[in-house]
Amino acid sequence: MLLPPFIPKWLRGSILFFFICGQIHAQPITGIWKGKMGSTRVELKLIRKGDSLIGTSYYYDSKSNYRRYSVKGYFDGSNNDVIWWDDVLIEDKNPHHFMGTGPAALLASADFNCPGEGVMKLDGTSSLKDDRQKDKKELHLLKGNDAATVFPDEWDFLIRNYVYGVNNPQVVDSIEQYAFNPAPVNSSVSAVDEPIATTRQSNAIVEKAIPASSEKQIDAPSFIPPSEQTNEERFISRKKILQNVIPVKGDSIELRFYDNAEIDGDSIAVFLNGHLLKEHILLAEQAYIMKIAVSDLQPDNELVMVAENLGTIPPNTSLMVAIVEEKHYEAHLQSTEGSSALVRLVKP
């Protein structure tokens, strides 16, 4: 069995032993999904990593005319809801502009179902990642036992041998690091021969247990930001940059805000769907906590963190931990005098 060159040498012996001694069965959600979002042809490669999803998406007209993104998302096995979104544009081999004049990162929400006979489906809708009300389209993707990829890449090894990756997470981490940090590639190389291009490390979305000592809620400080602008004026005038998409359900969602660097007096205001929730929140080592009733949320919600100041060490950096039904989702946020951090809260 030929192993990819980026698998560390110390892992190769145990990998080969595993395949000799066992039979491999992949998780249903993990695999190669093909179909369309609206009229655009799609090949989606998903890898389940706990409740999270990682992988890559190809939107294409042909093998030489496509866009490729890294993908992040979530899978809820209790109700088979799947949410994923295009995270970082990896390649743009799009001479004919089949998806428009610029990169069009998408967000998708679908139902995972198995009608039988080895066929699985993802049926739902897609939209622009930055605005779920725009460019809404139906999506229908299929996964079969004999699915062959149009775009061979580093994820194929993990899709074929997924159970080993579950038992050996360092393999998944190695491939994920390789996939999101590939070496520079000549843009003239064929998509079939080498579909990987230069990209950058994106902020990872991870689940993390929060120590009990960090749960103390602190009061908002009683000070006036130095700028003459109101927080409403800051909210309107600054560009909103999407940082994360978090699925929400249950009775309530708990939000915890921390300073993500040296404690230097950063403060923020928090807006939900354009309405001010709380201002003058001083970011510190201990969490500032707020709760939102899920029943008060719309199907798609915009949570915006506006920097009131930049502290003594710009920019204004914060860590937000969202707790949804005992699951913890992290978002590393950065706000400046020209931009605000946006997190979307989506009901599957």
Secondary structure by P-SEA (a helix, b strand, c coil): ccccccccccaaaaaaaaaacbbbbccccccbbbbbcccccbbbbbbbcccbbbbccccccccccbbbbbbbbccccccbbbbbbbcccccccccccccccccccbbbbbbbbbccccbbbbbbccccccccccbbbbbbbbbcccccccccccaaaaaacaaaaaacaaaaaaaaaaaaccccccccccccccccccccccccbbbbbbccccccccccccccccccccaaaaaacbbbbbcbbbbbbccbbbbbbccccccccccccccccccccccccccccccbbbbbcccccccbbbbbbbbccccccccbbbbbbbbcccbbbbbbccccccbbbbbbbbcc
